[in-house]
């Protein structure tokens, strides 16, 4: 999809619509910069606000899914969809929430890693199954999920994985580049959390 200059095939907006100022300010406060997808989603501010509200709800403090599990499944879906930006941003989120580099470095091969508990493994298997085309959710996975999550939490986890598929597929299809938020080689700390 990229052209010969390794640039996205649809150009990013140079000027973000003013209606998105609150989102831009929040990104600049947390990341120190405007996140790359904003320059594409910004062509449709109303739609972008709907997406932001949706992810904001899924990432709320009162969620039935722990912050680490949310970051794990988001990172895994990003990898499955080969979304450079999403892998970058969600790996940073996972490092911040788990407090170490172990899970970030292991999520690609989570089945063989020993740093994930049984609930995290069930969520990761569900992320893999939902992201497959067509989705592959067998009875043993359903039983495993029910042993770790109630029905409301499973519904929320399903919505989160579906959202991350939307986001990752949007960004990957438009070749939205990574942002250098998560650099494993440096392991520099950002705001007290590991910047992998």
Secondary structure, 3 states (H helix, E strand, C coil): CCCCCCCCCCCCCCCCCHHHHHHHHHHHHHHCCCCCCHHHHHHHHHHHHHHHHHHHHHCCCCCCCCHHHHHHHHHHHHHHCCCHHHHHHHHHHHHHHHCCCHHHHHHHHHHHCCCCCHHHHHHHHHHHHHHCCCCCCCHHHHHHHHHHCCHHHHHHHHHHHHHHHHHHHHHHHCCCCCCCCCCCCCCEEECCEEEC
